[in-house]
Structures are given as C-alpha cells and as structure tokens.
Amino acid sequence: MEHEERKLLAWHETLELHELTAFQSMGLMKLKMSIKKVTDPELKELYKKCIHDLDGNLRELLKFYPSAQGYQAREEEDLREDMGFFAADLHGLSKTLVRNLAAAITETATPSLRKTFTNQLMGAIHGHERVFNYMHKHGYYPAYDLGLLLGHDIENAQKALQMKS
C-alpha cells in the first residue's frame, strides 16, 4: 500500500496527536481566560497572536481525529465541569516537571545539585501519579480507553475554540 493511501494513523502518531491536542487546548483556554488581565498593549498583542496560532493549530489537528486508531464518533454531551480543566492543567504541569527535571539531571555535573534534582524528580513522579489517579478515578483521563480519550481531546479542543477571549 502506498503511504499516501493509508486511511489510519499509526498508534504512535495517534498518541502524539492526543498529547499535542490536549496540551494546546489547555494552553488556549488559559490564554483566553488570562488575556483580559493583561494591560500592557505589546504583551496583549503577543497573547492575541498566540491565541490565533493555537486556534489554527487545533483546527488543523482536529481534522486528523477521524483517521486516528481507536477514534469513535461521539454523541453530543454536556461539557464536563471545570474540575476537569483544573485537573488537566495540574496534570500538564506535573508531566512537564518530570520531563524538565529528568533533562536537567542529564546536564548536571555538580553531585549535590544532581542529588537535589534526583530527589525532586522522585517527588514529581509521585505527584504525577497522584494527579493521574485523581483524573482517572473521576473520568477526566480515560487512559485505558483510546476512543474515549480521543473524544475528550475533541471535546476540550472544541471548548477551547468556542471560548471568547
């Protein structure tokens, strides 16, 4: 089969699509909620440009969801309450902290600083586990149901796109 004829995304592409859509949806929502508080005109223009860029990115990414493995068209349903947003924001922070600490360790030559970063990494891993368990328990992150996970991505992206800035 020719590469251009493929109908489905590969599994690893689907997971990257999920991660990028989830990350950019959260970022877009946060920017739209925050822009009203930005008083500096130059910074406000940067926010507007970033909002525009993320909006375009999400619209492009959503077009790939029907080709994602595990995708299931979903019925319209009520948007989940704001606790899902706050939990996802905390989840994104905890994932980024783990990644940044792990990267910092690889760049550290001073043993005491490496030990500090390592201890913080272990704490960050446990923190991420707590956030994940909370999200999974409350249905905000259905990690073991790809179709539902992708559906949540679409729901959050559409919510972010529909928000006023």
GROMACS elastic network, one bead per residue, 0.5 to 0.9 nm:
[ bonds ]
;  ai    aj funct       b0    kb
    1     4     6  0.84093   500
    1     5     6  0.66668   500
    1     6     6  0.73432   500
    2     5     6  0.53562   500
    2     6     6  0.70658   500
    3     6     6  0.57187   500
    4     7     6  0.85407   500
    6     9     6  0.76074   500
    7    67     6  0.61722   500
    7    68     6  0.88683   500
    8    11     6  0.88980   500
    8    66     6  0.83050   500
    8    68     6  0.57741   500
    8    69     6  0.61384   500
    9    12     6  0.81399   500
    9    13     6  0.59794   500
    9    14     6  0.60589   500
    9    64     6  0.81998   500
    9    65     6  0.88987   500
    9    67     6  0.57026   500
    9    68     6  0.50877   500
    9    69     6  0.61449   500
   10    13     6  0.51826   500
   10    14     6  0.62280   500
   10    15     6  0.88067   500
   10    68     6  0.75779   500
   10    69     6  0.70120   500
   11    14     6  0.50613   500
   11    15     6  0.63520   500
   11    16     6  0.87480   500
   11    68     6  0.78529   500
   11    69     6  0.63865   500
   11    70     6  0.89334   500
   12    15     6  0.51684   500
   12    16     6  0.62755   500
   12    17     6  0.85539   500
   13    16     6  0.50840   500
   13    17     6  0.59991   500
   13    18     6  0.85264   500
   13    68     6  0.80873   500
   14    18     6  0.61797   500
   14    19     6  0.87358   500
   14    64     6  0.88896   500
   14    65     6  0.82142   500
   14    67     6  0.86674   500
   14    68     6  0.54592   500
   14    69     6  0.65233   500
   14    70     6  0.86761   500
   14   150     6  0.88391   500
   15    19     6  0.62472   500
   15    20     6  0.86647   500
   15    68     6  0.88942   500
   16    19     6  0.50683   500
   16    20     6  0.61052   500
   16    21     6  0.83950   500
   17    20     6  0.53342   500
   17    21     6  0.59692   500
   17    22     6  0.84276   500
   17    61     6  0.71800   500
   17    62     6  0.89811   500
   17    64     6  0.81891   500
   17    65     6  0.82485   500
   17    68     6  0.84728   500
   18    21     6  0.52469   500
   18    22     6  0.59852   500
   18    23     6  0.84559   500
   18    65     6  0.89896   500
   18   149     6  0.80273   500
   18   150     6  0.65706   500
   18   153     6  0.66617   500
   19    22     6  0.52737   500
   19    23     6  0.60419   500
   19    24     6  0.85489   500
   19   153     6  0.88809   500
   20    23     6  0.51267   500
   20    24     6  0.60063   500
   20    25     6  0.83611   500
   20    58     6  0.88989   500
   20    61     6  0.85189   500
   21    24     6  0.52945   500
   21    25     6  0.59179   500
   21    26     6  0.85702   500
   21    57     6  0.85213   500
   21    58     6  0.64764   500
   21    61     6  0.68315   500
   21    62     6  0.79551   500
   21   153     6  0.64543   500
   21   154     6  0.81618   500
   21   156     6  0.87062   500
   21   157     6  0.69720   500
   22    25     6  0.52108   500
   22    26     6  0.62987   500
   22    27     6  0.86517   500
   22    88     6  0.85225   500
   22    92     6  0.88959   500
   22   152     6  0.87115   500
   22   153     6  0.57674   500
   22   154     6  0.87132   500
   22   156     6  0.73748   500
   22   157     6  0.73495   500
   23    26     6  0.54029   500
   23    27     6  0.62630   500
   23    28     6  0.87070   500
   23    88     6  0.89899   500
   23    89     6  0.87829   500
   23    92     6  0.71444   500
   24    28     6  0.59791   500
   24    29     6  0.85375   500
   24    54     6  0.64013   500
   24    55     6  0.86669   500
   24    57     6  0.80269   500
   24    58     6  0.71335   500
   24   157     6  0.80201   500
   25    28     6  0.51550   500
   25    29     6  0.62394   500
   25    30     6  0.86575   500
   25    54     6  0.78748   500
   25    55     6  0.85912   500
   25    58     6  0.72509   500
   25   153     6  0.80666   500
   25   156     6  0.61947   500
   25   158     6  0.83226   500
   25   159     6  0.82216   500
   25   160     6  0.57235   500
   25   161     6  0.80606   500
   26    29     6  0.52154   500
   26    30     6  0.62139   500
   26    31     6  0.86530   500
   26    85     6  0.74426   500
   26    88     6  0.74835   500
   26    89     6  0.65823   500
   26    92     6  0.85127   500
   26   156     6  0.77905   500
   26   157     6  0.81473   500
   26   160     6  0.74539   500
   27    30     6  0.51395   500
   27    31     6  0.61272   500
   27    32     6  0.85905   500
   27    51     6  0.87483   500
   27    54     6  0.80276   500
   27    89     6  0.86383   500
   27   160     6  0.87096   500
   28    31     6  0.51436   500
   28    32     6  0.61274   500
   28    33     6  0.85654   500
   28    50     6  0.82567   500
   28    51     6  0.60990   500
   28    54     6  0.62484   500
   28    55     6  0.72698   500
   28   157     6  0.86392   500
   28   160     6  0.59787   500
   28   161     6  0.77832   500
   28   163     6  0.89564   500
   29    32     6  0.52089   500
   29    33     6  0.61745   500
   29    34     6  0.85924   500
   29    51     6  0.89874   500
   29    85     6  0.88209   500
   29   156     6  0.89957   500
   29   157     6  0.89107   500
   29   159     6  0.80948   500
   29   160     6  0.50915   500
   29   161     6  0.81474   500
   29   163     6  0.72329   500
   29   165     6  0.88729   500
   30    33     6  0.51304   500
   30    34     6  0.60598   500
   30    35     6  0.85848   500
   30    89     6  0.89334   500
   30   160     6  0.88945   500
   31    34     6  0.50490   500
   31    35     6  0.58800   500
   31    47     6  0.68433   500
   31    48     6  0.86500   500
   31    50     6  0.81730   500
   31    51     6  0.67308   500
   31   165     6  0.78779   500
   32    35     6  0.55714   500
   32    36     6  0.77434   500
   32    47     6  0.84737   500
   32    48     6  0.88190   500
   32    51     6  0.72173   500
   32   160     6  0.82496   500
   32   163     6  0.70417   500
   32   164     6  0.66827   500
   33    36     6  0.69018   500
   33    37     6  0.83820   500
   33   163     6  0.85790   500
   33   164     6  0.83758   500
   33   165     6  0.67279   500
   34    37     6  0.55838   500
   34    38     6  0.69686   500
   34    47     6  0.89280   500
   34   165     6  0.83372   500
   35    38     6  0.52299   500
   35    39     6  0.85105   500
   35    44     6  0.66544   500
   35    47     6  0.66012   500
   35    48     6  0.79553   500
   35   165     6  0.66771   500
   36    39     6  0.78363   500
   36    44     6  0.86749   500
   36   165     6  0.73811   500
   38    41     6  0.78427   500
   38    43     6  0.70751   500
   38    44     6  0.58579   500
   38    47     6  0.86127   500
   39    42     6  0.88522   500
   39    43     6  0.78032   500
   39    44     6  0.69084   500
   40    43     6  0.53508   500
   40    44     6  0.60197   500
   40    45     6  0.87048   500
   41    45     6  0.62248   500
   41    46     6  0.87338   500
   42    45     6  0.51714   500
   42    46     6  0.64817   500
   42    47     6  0.88304   500
   43    47     6  0.62846   500
   43    48     6  0.86688   500
   44    47     6  0.50081   500
   44    48     6  0.62207   500
   44    49     6  0.86767   500
   45    49     6  0.61623   500
   45    50     6  0.85523   500
   46    49     6  0.51293   500
   46    50     6  0.61348   500
   46    51     6  0.85251   500
   47    50     6  0.50828   500
   47    51     6  0.60225   500
   47    52     6  0.85020   500
   48    51     6  0.50434   500
   48    52     6  0.60995   500
   48    53     6  0.85738   500
   48   165     6  0.85437   500
   49    52     6  0.50270   500
   49    53     6  0.61125   500
   49    54     6  0.86272   500
   50    54     6  0.60722   500
   50    55     6  0.83646   500
   51    54     6  0.52499   500
   51    55     6  0.59615   500
   51    56     6  0.85716   500
   51   165     6  0.84112   500
   52    55     6  0.51164   500
   52    56     6  0.62700   500
   52    57     6  0.86568   500
   53    56     6  0.51963   500
   53    57     6  0.61541   500
   53    58     6  0.87126   500
   54    58     6  0.60851   500
   54    59     6  0.85283   500
   55    58     6  0.53460   500
   55    59     6  0.63066   500
   55    60     6  0.87460   500
   55   157     6  0.89252   500
   55   160     6  0.81569   500
   55   161     6  0.62064   500
   56    59     6  0.51880   500
   56    60     6  0.62714   500
   56    61     6  0.86752   500
   57    60     6  0.51898   500
   57    61     6  0.61584   500
   57    62     6  0.86675   500
   58    62     6  0.59974   500
   58    63     6  0.87270   500
   58   157     6  0.65827   500
   58   158     6  0.85711   500
   58   161     6  0.79144   500
   59    62     6  0.53656   500
   59    63     6  0.68064   500
   59   157     6  0.83745   500
   59   158     6  0.88079   500
   59   161     6  0.82831   500
   60    63     6  0.55992   500
   60    64     6  0.75404   500
   61    64     6  0.55974   500
   61    65     6  0.73108   500
   62    65     6  0.54535   500
   62    66     6  0.82504   500
   62   153     6  0.88428   500
   62   154     6  0.68445   500
   62   157     6  0.79459   500
   62   158     6  0.89547   500
   63    66     6  0.70005   500
   63    67     6  0.83274   500
   64    67     6  0.54605   500
   64    68     6  0.65440   500
   65    69     6  0.84597   500
   65    71     6  0.65902   500
   65   150     6  0.75005   500
   65   151     6  0.89125   500
   65   154     6  0.80387   500
   66    69     6  0.83010   500
   66    71     6  0.61408   500
   66    72     6  0.78047   500
   66    73     6  0.78905   500
   67    70     6  0.88629   500
   67    71     6  0.72956   500
   68    71     6  0.54312   500
   68   150     6  0.83716   500
   69    72     6  0.89109   500
   69   146     6  0.80563   500
   69   147     6  0.80992   500
   70   145     6  0.82625   500
   70   146     6  0.54466   500
   70   148     6  0.84937   500
   70   150     6  0.78301   500
   71   146     6  0.71707   500
   71   148     6  0.79115   500
   71   149     6  0.87705   500
   71   150     6  0.63074   500
   71   151     6  0.74155   500
   72   146     6  0.89683   500
   72   147     6  0.53673   500
   72   148     6  0.76072   500
   72   150     6  0.80645   500
   72   151     6  0.73154   500
   73   147     6  0.84420   500
   73   151     6  0.75924   500
   74    77     6  0.82782   500
   74   148     6  0.85876   500
   74   151     6  0.67409   500
   76    79     6  0.89466   500
   77    80     6  0.87231   500
   78    81     6  0.87675   500
   79    82     6  0.88589   500
   79   155     6  0.73050   500
   79   156     6  0.84161   500
   79   159     6  0.79985   500
   80    83     6  0.78934   500
   80    84     6  0.65333   500
   80    85     6  0.84849   500
   80   140     6  0.83846   500
   80   155     6  0.88779   500
   81    84     6  0.61005   500
   81    85     6  0.76447   500
   82    85     6  0.50620   500
   82    86     6  0.64126   500
   82    87     6  0.85881   500
   83    86     6  0.50813   500
   83    87     6  0.59524   500
   83    88     6  0.84052   500
   83   140     6  0.87242   500
   84    87     6  0.50755   500
   84    88     6  0.59841   500
   84    89     6  0.84760   500
   84   135     6  0.76480   500
   84   138     6  0.85301   500
   84   139     6  0.86012   500
   84   140     6  0.56346   500
   84   141     6  0.87439   500
   85    88     6  0.51399   500
   85    89     6  0.61182   500
   85    90     6  0.86516   500
   85   140     6  0.86899   500
   85   156     6  0.84647   500
   86    89     6  0.50449   500
   86    90     6  0.62446   500
   86    91     6  0.85325   500
   87    90     6  0.51098   500
   87    91     6  0.60506   500
   87    92     6  0.86378   500
   87   131     6  0.72227   500
   87   132     6  0.87683   500
   87   134     6  0.80723   500
   87   135     6  0.65396   500
   87   140     6  0.77562   500
   88    92     6  0.61051   500
   88    93     6  0.85668   500
   88   131     6  0.86894   500
   88   135     6  0.77462   500
   88   140     6  0.77091   500
   88   141     6  0.82649   500
   89    92     6  0.51738   500
   89    93     6  0.63153   500
   89    94     6  0.86952   500
   90    93     6  0.50704   500
   90    94     6  0.61307   500
   90    95     6  0.86269   500
   90   128     6  0.86854   500
   90   131     6  0.71511   500
   91    94     6  0.51230   500
   91    95     6  0.61557   500
   91    96     6  0.85527   500
   91   128     6  0.66858   500
   91   131     6  0.59522   500
   91   132     6  0.68041   500
   91   135     6  0.83662   500
   92    95     6  0.51979   500
   92    96     6  0.61081   500
   92    97     6  0.85288   500
   93    96     6  0.51688   500
   93    97     6  0.60693   500
   93    98     6  0.87104   500
   93   128     6  0.87159   500
   94    97     6  0.50964   500
   94    98     6  0.63380   500
   94    99     6  0.87574   500
   94   124     6  0.65557   500
   94   125     6  0.78723   500
   94   127     6  0.67577   500
   94   128     6  0.51414   500
   94   129     6  0.89160   500
   94   131     6  0.78479   500
   95    98     6  0.52685   500
   95    99     6  0.63435   500
   95   100     6  0.86652   500
   95   124     6  0.82450   500
   95   125     6  0.82767   500
   95   128     6  0.64414   500
   96    99     6  0.50894   500
   96   100     6  0.59794   500
   96   101     6  0.84645   500
   97   100     6  0.51276   500
   97   101     6  0.60096   500
   97   102     6  0.84378   500
   97   121     6  0.79041   500
   97   124     6  0.65891   500
   97   125     6  0.87206   500
   97   128     6  0.89080   500
   98   101     6  0.53428   500
   98   102     6  0.61330   500
   98   103     6  0.86410   500
   98   120     6  0.87181   500
   98   121     6  0.59280   500
   98   122     6  0.84077   500
   98   123     6  0.89435   500
   98   124     6  0.56431   500
   98   125     6  0.62133   500
   98   128     6  0.79375   500
   99   102     6  0.51725   500
   99   103     6  0.61825   500
   99   104     6  0.85816   500
   99   121     6  0.86915   500
  100   103     6  0.51068   500
  100   104     6  0.60433   500
  100   105     6  0.86711   500
  100   121     6  0.88905   500
  101   105     6  0.62393   500
  101   106     6  0.88905   500
  101   117     6  0.61677   500
  101   118     6  0.75520   500
  101   120     6  0.74257   500
  101   121     6  0.57095   500
  101   124     6  0.84619   500
  102   105     6  0.52946   500
  102   106     6  0.68120   500
  102   117     6  0.79608   500
  102   118     6  0.78239   500
  102   121     6  0.67621   500
  103   106     6  0.53568   500
  103   107     6  0.68194   500
  104   107     6  0.51950   500
  104   108     6  0.63001   500
  104   114     6  0.82625   500
  104   117     6  0.73179   500
  105   108     6  0.51915   500
  105   109     6  0.84618   500
  105   113     6  0.85136   500
  105   114     6  0.57315   500
  105   115     6  0.86076   500
  105   117     6  0.62559   500
  105   118     6  0.69475   500
  106   109     6  0.84073   500
  106   114     6  0.86120   500
  107   114     6  0.88298   500
  108   111     6  0.76747   500
  108   113     6  0.70163   500
  108   114     6  0.57365   500
  108   117     6  0.88135   500
  109   112     6  0.89788   500
  109   113     6  0.79233   500
  109   114     6  0.71081   500
  110   113     6  0.54325   500
  110   114     6  0.61332   500
  110   115     6  0.86939   500
  111   115     6  0.60986   500
  111   116     6  0.86010   500
  112   115     6  0.50676   500
  112   116     6  0.62349   500
  112   117     6  0.86885   500
  113   117     6  0.61422   500
  113   118     6  0.84667   500
  114   117     6  0.50976   500
  114   118     6  0.60130   500
  114   119     6  0.85706   500
  115   119     6  0.61081   500
  115   120     6  0.85187   500
  116   119     6  0.51809   500
  116   120     6  0.61627   500
  116   121     6  0.84980   500
  117   120     6  0.50252   500
  117   121     6  0.59656   500
  117   122     6  0.86801   500
  118   122     6  0.63216   500
  118   123     6  0.86822   500
  119   122     6  0.52547   500
  119   123     6  0.64025   500
  119   124     6  0.86663   500
  120   124     6  0.60228   500
  120   125     6  0.85572   500
  121   125     6  0.60908   500
  121   126     6  0.86260   500
  122   125     6  0.50951   500
  122   126     6  0.63614   500
  122   127     6  0.86031   500
  123   126     6  0.51783   500
  123   127     6  0.61077   500
  123   128     6  0.86114   500
  124   128     6  0.60335   500
  124   129     6  0.85149   500
  125   128     6  0.51054   500
  125   129     6  0.62522   500
  125   130     6  0.87814   500
  126   129     6  0.50143   500
  126   130     6  0.63525   500
  126   131     6  0.88138   500
  127   130     6  0.51481   500
  127   131     6  0.63658   500
  127   132     6  0.86223   500
  128   131     6  0.51528   500
  128   132     6  0.60262   500
  128   133     6  0.85010   500
  129   132     6  0.50855   500
  129   133     6  0.60334   500
  129   134     6  0.85547   500
  130   133     6  0.51923   500
  130   134     6  0.62334   500
  130   135     6  0.86936   500
  131   134     6  0.51236   500
  131   135     6  0.61841   500
  131   136     6  0.85679   500
  132   135     6  0.51080   500
  132   136     6  0.59986   500
  132   137     6  0.84181   500
  132   141     6  0.74965   500
  133   136     6  0.51327   500
  133   137     6  0.59405   500
  133   138     6  0.85577   500
  133   141     6  0.89376   500
  134   137     6  0.51854   500
  134   138     6  0.62618   500
  134   139     6  0.86197   500
  134   140     6  0.83849   500
  134   141     6  0.88832   500
  135   138     6  0.52798   500
  135   139     6  0.60601   500
  135   141     6  0.53009   500
  135   142     6  0.81103   500
  136   139     6  0.51258   500
  136   140     6  0.59263   500
  136   142     6  0.58330   500
  136   143     6  0.72135   500
  137   140     6  0.77546   500
  137   141     6  0.82822   500
  137   142     6  0.87914   500
  138   141     6  0.78928   500
  139   142     6  0.59195   500
  140   149     6  0.87646   500
  140   152     6  0.79588   500
  141   144     6  0.87341   500
  141   148     6  0.87591   500
  141   149     6  0.66406   500
  141   152     6  0.80322   500
  142   145     6  0.55786   500
  142   146     6  0.74670   500
  142   147     6  0.89805   500
  142   148     6  0.64318   500
  142   149     6  0.54392   500
  142   152     6  0.85641   500
  143   146     6  0.67828   500
  143   148     6  0.85184   500
  143   149     6  0.64808   500
  144   148     6  0.87155   500
  144   149     6  0.81151   500
  145   148     6  0.54308   500
  145   149     6  0.60715   500
  145   150     6  0.86748   500
  146   150     6  0.60531   500
  146   151     6  0.84207   500
  147   150     6  0.52624   500
  147   151     6  0.61561   500
  147   152     6  0.87190   500
  148   152     6  0.61916   500
  148   153     6  0.86518   500
  149   152     6  0.51517   500
  149   153     6  0.64248   500
  149   154     6  0.89069   500
  150   154     6  0.63809   500
  150   155     6  0.86525   500
  151   154     6  0.51520   500
  151   155     6  0.61829   500
  151   156     6  0.86471   500
  152   156     6  0.60735   500
  152   157     6  0.84484   500
  153   156     6  0.52336   500
  153   157     6  0.60228   500
  153   158     6  0.84913   500
  154   157     6  0.51092   500
  154   158     6  0.60162   500
  154   159     6  0.84455   500
  155   158     6  0.52559   500
  155   159     6  0.61297   500
  155   160     6  0.86437   500
  156   160     6  0.61080   500
  156   161     6  0.85582   500
  157   160     6  0.50486   500
  157   161     6  0.61138   500
  157   162     6  0.86017   500
  158   162     6  0.60769   500
  158   163     6  0.86226   500
  159   162     6  0.51885   500
  159   163     6  0.62495   500
  160   163     6  0.53639   500
  160   164     6  0.86857   500
  161   164     6  0.82112   500
